[in-house]
Amino acid sequence: MATTTATHDAVQRELQERLKRVFNPRCVAVVGDKKVRNYGWLKSLKPFTGSLYSVQVDKQEIAGIEKLGITNVTDLAEIPEPVDFVVCAAPRHIALRIVRDCIAIDAGGVALFTSGFSEHGDDEGQQLEQELIQLARDALLPVIGPNCMGLHIPGLGIRFTIDQPVQTGGDVGFIAQSGTHGMNFSLVGAVHGIYCSKLVSFGNGAVLEAADYLQYFAQDDDTKVIGMYIEGARDGERFARVLRDVASRKPVVIWKGGQTDVGQRATLSHTASLTTSGRVWDALIKQAGAIPVDSLDEMVDVVKALRLVRPAAGQRIGLAAMTGGQSVVIADDFAKAGFDVPLLSDSSTARLSKFVNVIGGSYENPLDLVNTVLYDAAAVRRILDVLNDDPKLDAIAFEVSAYILHGRWAKDPALLDDLLGTLQAFAQDSQKPFIVIVYPGHVEAKAAEVRDALQARGVASYPTFERAASALAKTIRYHIQHAAP
């Protein structure tokens, strides 16, 4: 048994080393793309900065491929340069032959878009997957999938859908057992200013699974934060061990699919993943020091906070809202997320009393500020400086009410520009975590515009108190847990 384990570990280490070539390709080949799919793979990969080839034997397809300006060959062996990454879009009965061809030409690795393996549930699919595993391990060939979308590397122009951003390399590595969730993270993340360093959709994970990609992203200098959507692990003990190690070095945010009985049943037909109860997974993630989330929105929220918000040493927060009712709700939502909302220090109260308009407002924590900051960006900065200097506070959250201010912004756009500049300057100057909640009310389009402008200025912003509180609480707990002794 010990010898078998040692051999398996040696294979994983070698595959890990070979992944470097796959994630940094100079030459990519797509096998089996067709007109019926609108040549989706080849069109998506046209921005690739290296050499791109098609491999297609059907003469009725070749003219359409060449019309795209892409060289077609009828065999991988005809490609006149080393092939670093292969996308296989051929049916399952041909896929293993393509894998053998990859081995024969010493390709860097292959992603099998092909489905119909163990997730299909039939004997033939399961047998094909076992043959695939043995073939790849014997040849030490990195195989991504099967039943996956493969790679998205924006900086190199690699993507699996034409909508994904290219030429905008980021610092977030994303590991997705689902192609849809991987695609959605890259698209929704881009709206929030979050771009991937590298993204992998790995489907069934027959040869390489989540732990392998975690290990790769841990040593990847371009990756600062790691996000993951996972449905299950073939080797749970190894996954837990690797996760503990990686989470101690970089933030890892995990969205676990299949948390309920019906969700676990669905994973069997999706990726044939081995699952355990949601409570076991939740405990594993927390014990490893990773950050659990329950949706795509929460994944984006937390990753945004990790990238844009300074670490904090505690959970005492100063809150500023624009009306009395909002000050009650913001206090409730942050308290529910685990924050303390203390009274301000006497010195802060004394400073605020000199300029905060208390008619219809308050300078307790949370602050109620509509009549003070309605027109005056300078007053906003004075308030934020008071909160920043208060020794009883570890972090600050500030509401901007689009539904109150949009009319004034429309009459005088300079008011909004001044406010954005003030919030940006404070976020840069303050040593405390700082986030903004742009509450939309009935003017969501304007609120989204303001949030986008803040994102562009490097300020983390959120649409609701609840989402802001949850994201900030989870990132602060992560920083506290992993703070140096």
C-alpha positions in Angstrom: 0.0 0.0 0.0 2.8 2.4 0.9 4.5 1.8 -2.4 1.3 2.4 -4.3 0.7 5.7 -2.5 4.3 6.8 -3.1 3.9 5.9 -6.8 0.7 7.9 -7.0 2.3 10.9 -5.3 5.2 10.8 -7.7 2.8 10.7 -10.7 0.9 13.8 -9.3 4.2 15.7 -8.8 5.3 15.0 -12.4 1.9 16.0 -13.7 2.1 19.2 -11.6 5.4 20.1 -13.2 4.0 19.5 -16.7 1.0 21.8 -16.0 3.4 24.7 -16.3 3.6 24.1 -20.1 -0.2 23.7 -20.3 -0.9 27.0 -18.5 1.7 28.9 -20.5 1.2 27.6 -24.1 2.8 28.9 -27.2 0.9 26.6 -29.6 -2.7 25.4 -29.2 -4.7 22.9 -31.4 -8.4 22.3 -31.5 -9.5 18.8 -32.6 -13.0 18.3 -34.0 -14.6 21.8 -34.1 -17.5 21.9 -36.5 -19.9 24.3 -38.2 -22.8 22.9 -36.2 -21.2 24.5 -33.2 -20.5 27.6 -35.3 -16.8 26.8 -34.9 -17.2 28.2 -31.3 -13.9 26.9 -30.1 -11.8 28.3 -32.9 -13.6 31.7 -32.9 -13.1 32.0 -29.1 -9.4 31.2 -29.5 -8.6 33.6 -32.3 -7.2 36.2 -30.0 -4.6 33.7 -28.7 -1.2 35.3 -28.8 0.6 32.1 -30.0 0.0 29.7 -32.9 -3.5 28.2 -33.3 -4.3 25.1 -35.4 -7.4 23.2 -36.3 -7.4 19.4 -36.6 -10.3 18.2 -38.8 -10.6 15.4 -41.2 -14.1 16.2 -42.6 -13.6 17.8 -45.9 -17.0 19.6 -45.6 -15.7 21.4 -42.6 -12.2 22.5 -43.8 -13.3 25.3 -46.0 -15.3 27.0 -43.2 -12.3 26.7 -40.9 -9.9 28.1 -43.4 -12.3 31.0 -44.0 -11.6 32.0 -40.4 -8.0 32.3 -41.3 -7.0 29.3 -39.2 -4.7 26.6 -40.5 -6.2 23.1 -40.6 -4.4 19.8 -40.6 -5.8 16.3 -40.6 -3.5 14.9 -37.9 -1.9 16.4 -34.8 1.4 15.0 -36.1 1.2 17.4 -39.1 1.6 20.5 -36.9 5.1 21.8 -37.5 5.9 23.0 -33.9 5.5 21.6 -30.4 1.9 21.6 -29.3 1.5 22.8 -25.7 -2.3 22.6 -25.3 -4.9 20.6 -27.1 -8.7 21.0 -27.0 -10.6 17.8 -27.9 -14.1 18.4 -29.1 -14.5 15.0 -30.6 -17.1 12.3 -29.6 -16.2 10.0 -26.7 -15.5 7.0 -29.0 -12.8 9.0 -30.7 -11.5 10.9 -27.6 -9.1 8.2 -26.4 -7.5 8.0 -29.8 -6.9 11.8 -29.6 -5.3 11.3 -26.2 -3.0 8.7 -27.7 -2.1 11.1 -30.5 -1.3 13.8 -27.9 1.0 11.3 -26.2 2.7 10.4 -29.5 3.6 14.0 -30.3 4.5 14.8 -26.7 1.8 17.5 -26.4 1.9 19.5 -23.2 -1.7 18.5 -22.2 -5.2 18.1 -23.4 -8.7 19.3 -22.3 -11.5 17.0 -23.1 -14.7 19.0 -23.8 -16.0 15.5 -24.7 -18.7 14.2 -22.3 -20.3 10.8 -21.9 -17.8 9.3 -19.5 -18.5 8.3 -15.9 -21.1 11.1 -15.5 -23.2 9.4 -18.1 -23.8 6.5 -15.8 -23.4 3.7 -18.4 -20.9 0.9 -18.3 -19.2 2.0 -21.5 -18.7 5.6 -20.2 -17.2 4.4 -16.9 -14.9 1.9 -18.7 -13.7 4.6 -21.1 -12.9 6.9 -18.2 -10.8 4.2 -16.4 -8.9 3.6 -19.7 -8.4 7.3 -20.0 -7.0 7.5 -16.4 -4.6 4.6 -17.0 -3.4 6.0 -20.3 -2.7 9.5 -19.0 -1.0 8.3 -15.9 1.3 5.9 -17.7 2.3 8.6 -20.2 2.3 11.4 -17.5 0.0 13.4 -19.8 -2.0 16.2 -18.0 -5.6 15.6 -19.0 -8.2 18.3 -18.0 -11.7 16.8 -17.8 -13.4 15.0 -19.4 -16.7 16.8 -19.6 -15.2 20.2 -19.1 -14.6 23.6 -20.8 -10.8 23.7 -20.2 -8.8 26.9 -19.8 -9.4 30.6 -19.7 -6.1 32.6 -19.6 -7.1 36.2 -20.5 -3.5 37.5 -20.8 -2.8 35.0 -23.5 -6.1 35.3 -25.3 -7.3 31.8 -24.3 -10.9 31.4 -23.6 -13.8 28.9 -24.1 -16.5 31.3 -24.9 -16.3 34.4 -27.2 -17.8 36.6 -24.4 -14.9 36.1 -22.0 -12.4 39.0 -21.7 -9.0 38.7 -23.3 -5.7 40.7 -23.1 -6.6 41.8 -19.5 -4.7 39.5 -17.2 -5.8 39.6 -13.6 -4.6 38.1 -10.3 -7.4 35.7 -9.4 -7.0 32.0 -10.1 -10.4 30.2 -10.5 -11.0 26.5 -10.3 -14.4 25.3 -11.5 -15.8 21.8 -11.7 -18.6 23.4 -13.7 -17.9 25.1 -17.0 -21.0 27.4 -16.6 -19.8 28.6 -13.2 -16.3 29.2 -14.4 -17.7 31.1 -17.4 -20.0 33.1 -15.2 -17.3 34.0 -12.7 -15.1 35.4 -15.5 -18.0 37.4 -17.0 -19.6 38.7 -13.8 -16.2 39.2 -12.2 -15.1 41.4 -15.1 -18.1 43.6 -14.5 -16.7 44.1 -11.0 -13.2 44.7 -12.1 -12.1 41.2 -11.3 -10.0 39.4 -13.9 -8.5 35.9 -13.9 -4.8 35.2 -14.0 -5.9 31.7 -15.0 -9.2 29.8 -14.9 -9.7 26.0 -15.3 -12.9 24.1 -15.8 -12.1 20.5 -15.0 -15.4 18.6 -15.1 -15.1 15.0 -14.0 -11.5 15.5 -12.8 -10.5 12.0 -13.9 -6.8 12.6 -14.0 -6.3 16.0 -12.5 -8.7 17.2 -9.9 -9.2 20.3 -7.6 -6.2 19.5 -5.4 -3.8 19.5 -8.4 -5.0 22.9 -9.6 -4.8 24.3 -6.0 -1.2 23.3 -5.8 -0.5 24.9 -9.2 -2.1 28.2 -8.3 -0.3 28.2 -4.9 3.0 28.5 -6.7 1.8 30.7 -9.6 3.2 34.2 -9.1 0.4 35.8 -11.2 -2.2 34.4 -8.8 -2.9 36.3 -5.5 -6.4 35.0 -4.7 -7.9 31.6 -5.5 -11.6 31.0 -6.0 -13.2 27.6 -6.5 -16.5 26.0 -7.4 -16.4 22.3 -6.4 -18.9 19.5 -6.2 -16.7 16.7 -4.7 -13.3 15.2 -4.5 -12.1 11.7 -5.4 -9.5 11.8 -2.7 -11.0 13.8 0.1 -8.0 13.3 2.5 -5.6 14.7 -0.1 -7.9 17.6 -0.9 -8.1 18.6 2.8 -4.3 18.3 3.2 -3.6 20.4 0.1 -6.3 23.0 1.0 -4.8 23.5 4.4 -1.4 24.1 2.9 -2.5 26.5 0.2 -4.9 28.5 2.4 -2.1 29.2 4.7 -0.3 31.0 1.8 -3.0 32.6 -0.3 -6.7 33.3 0.3 -8.9 30.5 -1.0 -12.6 31.1 -1.5 -14.8 28.0 -1.9 -18.3 27.6 -3.3 -19.4 24.0 -2.6 -22.1 22.7 -5.0 -24.3 19.9 -3.8 -24.9 21.0 -0.2 -28.3 19.3 0.0 -29.4 15.7 -0.6 -31.0 16.7 -4.0 -27.9 18.7 -4.9 -25.6 15.8 -4.1 -27.8 13.6 -6.3 -27.5 16.1 -9.2 -23.7 16.1 -9.0 -23.6 12.4 -9.9 -25.1 13.1 -13.3 -23.1 16.3 -13.7 -19.6 15.4 -12.9 -19.9 12.0 -11.2 -18.3 13.5 -8.1 -18.1 11.7 -4.8 -19.9 13.8 -2.2 -20.4 14.0 1.5 -22.8 16.0 3.6 -22.8 19.8 3.5 -21.9 20.0 7.2 -18.7 17.9 6.6 -17.6 20.1 3.8 -18.3 23.2 5.7 -16.2 22.0 8.6 -13.4 20.9 6.3 -13.3 24.3 4.6 -13.3 26.3 7.8 -10.7 24.0 9.5 -8.4 24.4 6.5 -8.6 28.2 6.9 -10.4 28.8 3.6 -13.5 31.0 3.1 -16.8 29.3 2.4 -19.4 31.1 0.2 -22.8 29.9 -1.1 -23.3 31.6 -4.4 -21.7 33.3 -7.4 -22.6 36.7 -6.1 -21.0 36.0 -2.7 -17.9 34.6 -4.4 -17.5 37.8 -6.4 -18.2 39.9 -3.3 -15.6 38.2 -1.2 -12.9 38.1 -3.9 -13.5 41.8 -4.4 -12.9 42.5 -0.7 -9.8 40.4 -0.7 -8.4 42.3 -3.6 -9.4 45.9 -2.7 -9.8 46.1 1.0 -7.0 46.3 3.5 -6.7 43.6 6.2 -8.1 44.4 9.6 -7.0 43.4 13.1 -10.6 43.3 14.5 -14.3 43.5 13.9 -15.2 46.8 15.4 -16.8 48.9 12.7 -17.8 52.5 12.2 -20.9 52.9 10.1 -22.2 55.9 8.2 -25.7 55.9 6.6 -27.6 58.7 5.0 -31.0 58.5 6.8 -32.2 57.4 10.2 -33.9 54.3 8.9 -30.9 53.2 7.0 -28.7 53.7 10.0 -30.9 51.1 11.9 -30.7 48.6 9.0 -27.0 49.0 8.4 -26.4 48.4 12.1 -28.5 45.3 12.1 -26.9 43.8 9.0 -23.3 44.3 10.2 -24.1 43.0 13.7 -25.7 39.9 12.2 -22.5 39.3 10.2 -20.5 39.3 13.5 -19.3 42.9 13.8 -19.3 45.0 16.9 -20.7 48.5 16.4 -19.3 50.4 19.4 -20.0 53.9 20.6 -17.5 56.4 19.3 -14.7 57.7 21.5 -15.4 61.0 23.3 -12.8 62.8 21.1 -14.6 61.6 17.9 -18.0 62.8 19.3 -16.5 66.2 20.1 -15.0 66.6 16.7 -18.2 65.6 14.9 -20.3 67.9 17.0 -18.5 70.9 15.5 -19.9 70.4 12.0 -22.4 67.5 11.8 -25.9 68.8 11.3 -28.0 67.0 14.0 -31.3 68.3 12.7 -32.8 65.1 11.4 -29.4 63.4 11.9 -27.1 61.9 14.5 -23.4 61.5 15.2 -23.7 58.3 17.1 -22.4 55.1 15.5 -23.9 54.4 13.1 -23.9 58.0 11.8 -27.0 59.5 10.2 -25.6 62.1 7.8 -27.9 63.1 5.0 -28.1 66.8 5.9 -24.4 67.0 6.5 -23.1 65.4 3.3 -25.8 66.2 0.8 -23.8 68.8 -1.0 -20.4 68.7 0.7 -17.6 66.3 -0.3 -15.3 68.1 2.1 -17.6 67.2 5.0 -17.5 63.6 3.9 -13.8 63.6 4.2 -13.9 65.2 7.6 -16.3 62.5 8.8 -14.2 59.7 7.4 -11.0 61.1 9.0 -12.7 61.2 12.4 -13.7 57.5 12.0 -10.2 56.6 10.8 -8.6 58.2 13.8 -11.0 56.6 16.4 -9.1 54.0 18.4 -12.3 52.1 19.0 -12.8 51.2 15.3 -11.1 48.6 13.1 -13.0 49.2 9.9 -15.3 51.6 8.2 -18.4 51.3 5.9 -20.0 54.3 4.2 -23.4 54.5 2.5 -24.0 56.5 -0.7 -27.8 56.7 -1.4 -28.2 56.9 -5.1 -32.0 57.3 -4.7 -31.5 60.5 -2.6 -28.6 62.0 -4.5 -29.3 61.2 -8.2 -31.3 64.3 -8.8 -28.6 66.6 -7.5 -26.0 64.7 -9.5 -28.1 65.2 -12.6 -28.2 69.0 -12.0 -24.5 69.2 -11.0 -22.3 66.3 -12.2 -19.4 67.9 -10.4 -21.0 66.9 -7.1 -20.6 63.2 -8.0 -17.1 63.7 -9.3 -16.1 65.4 -6.1 -17.6 62.6 -4.0 -15.9 59.8 -6.0 -12.6 61.6 -5.7 -13.0 62.0 -2.0 -13.9 58.3 -1.4 -11.0 57.2 -3.6 -8.5 59.5 -1.8 -9.7 58.3 1.6 -9.5 54.6 0.6 -5.9 55.2 -0.4 -4.9 57.2 2.7 -6.7 55.2 5.4 -5.0 52.2 7.1 -8.3 50.7 8.0 -10.5 48.6 5.8 -13.0 50.8 3.9 -16.0 49.8 1.8 -18.9 51.8 0.2 -22.5 50.7 -0.1 -24.2 52.4 -3.1 -27.8 51.8 -2.2 -29.9 51.9 -5.4 -33.5 52.4 -4.3 -35.5 52.9 -7.6 -32.4 54.1 -9.6 -30.4 50.9 -10.0 -28.9 52.0 -13.3 -27.4 55.1 -11.7 -26.3 53.2 -8.7 -24.6 50.6 -10.9 -22.8 53.5 -12.7 -21.5 54.9 -9.4 -20.4 51.4 -8.3 -18.6 50.9 -11.6 -16.8 54.3 -11.1 -15.7 53.3 -7.6 -14.4 50.0 -8.8 -12.4 51.7 -11.5 -10.9 53.9 -8.7 -10.0 50.8 -6.6 -12.7 51.3 -4.0 -14.8 48.2 -3.1 -18.5 48.9 -3.4 -21.6 46.8 -2.8 -25.4 47.1 -3.6 -26.7 46.1 -0.2 -25.7 46.3 3.5 -26.1 42.6 3.9 -23.7 41.7 1.0 -21.2 44.3 2.1 -21.3 43.1 5.7 -20.9 39.4 4.8 -18.0 39.9 2.4 -16.1 42.2 4.8 -16.7 39.9 7.8 -15.5 36.8 5.9 -12.3 38.5 4.7 -11.5 40.0 8.1 -11.9 36.6 9.8 -9.6 35.1 7.2 -6.9 37.8 7.9 -7.2 37.4 11.6 -7.0 33.6 11.4 -3.9 33.8 9.2 -2.2 36.8 10.9 1.5 36.2 11.8 1.9 35.4 15.6 
